[in-house]
Amino acid sequence: MRFFSSALAIREQQLSLVSANIANRDTPNYKARDLEFNDVLTKLLKSDENNKNTIMGDIKFRGEITPKLDGNTVNDALETSKFSEYTTDYQMALEMLTTTRDSRLAAIRGK
């Protein structure tokens, strides 16, 4: 269950970051931010931690985006795509966590 709860926490943070990127698409000098899921999950599983402070330390600026004239690096098409991808990944992680929990509860109850 720890694996799925860690995955869910990372996906939640990714959605939060992408939402902030979209909200700040017109803010001068705003730099788009994101997390690399695999790197953060590996770090969480190795460190026996599962808190937002650990995840927050791995937030990175998107370097592959050419800034607009005002210095903003938010790309609307990329952020929309990432939001859709992260929403699907979040729902999948939530479903896996729920299924795992339910199957363990059923086993404990002898069903």
N, C-alpha and C positions, 0 to 999 in steps of 0.2 A: 504494500500500500504506500510505502514511503516513496517509491519510484513515481507512482501516479500523482501523489500529492505534490511532489517536487515539480513534476511536469506541469501540473495545473498552476502552481504559483508562478512559474516562469511564463507560461502562456498569458496569465492575467497581467503580468508586468509588461509583456510585449504589446498587448492590446492597449494598455494605458499609455505607453510610449507612442504608439502609432496614432492614437486619438489626440495626444498632445501635438504631434507633428501636424496633423490635419488642422487642428484648431489654430496653429500658429503659422499656417502657410503664407500669410500676408505680413508677418512680423519681420521687420528688417533685422538682418544678421542672425536670425534664428537658425540653429544647426539641427537638422534632423537626427534623431537618436534611435537606437535599437539595441537588442540583445542577440547574441549568437546562442541559440537554444542548446546545441550540443555541448558547447564549451561550458555554459553555466550549469547544465544538468550534471555533467561529469564532475565539476567542482563541488556541487552540492552533495552528490552521492559519496564522494571521497572524503568530504569534510565532516560528515555526520551533522550537518546543519541544514535547516530548511526555513530560513527567515528572509525577510525582505532586505535586510542590511547586506546580506551576502549577495543577493541578486543585484541590488542597486550598485554595488561596486563593479559590476561587469557591463554597465551601460557604456556604449560606444557611440561616437558620432559616425554618421554614414559618410565615408570618404569618397565613394565612387560618384557622387553627385556634383556636377558643376554648379557652383552658386549662381543665383540670379544676380542682376545688377545691384540689388540691395543687400546682397550677402546671404540671403536665405537659401538653404539647401533642400527645402521640402519639394519633392516631385509629386504632384497630385496623383498621377497615374500609378506610380510605385506605391504610394501610401494606401491608395484604395485597394490595390492588389494585395498588399501585405495585411491590411485590415481583414479582408475576406479570408485570406489564408489562415491568419491567426485565430479568427473566430471559429473556423472549422476545426483547427487543431485544439482549441480550448474545449469545444463541445466534445471532441473525441476523448480528450484526457478526462473530462468530467464523467463521461459515460463509462470509461474504463475504471475509474476510481469507484463509482457507484456500483458497478457490476462486481468488482472485487470485494467491496464491503458487503454487499448483499449475499454473495456466495459464502463468505466467511461467517456471517451471521446465521445463514441456513445450516452450515456445518456445526456450529456451536449448539444450535437448537436441535440438531439431530434430524434435520429434514432433508 
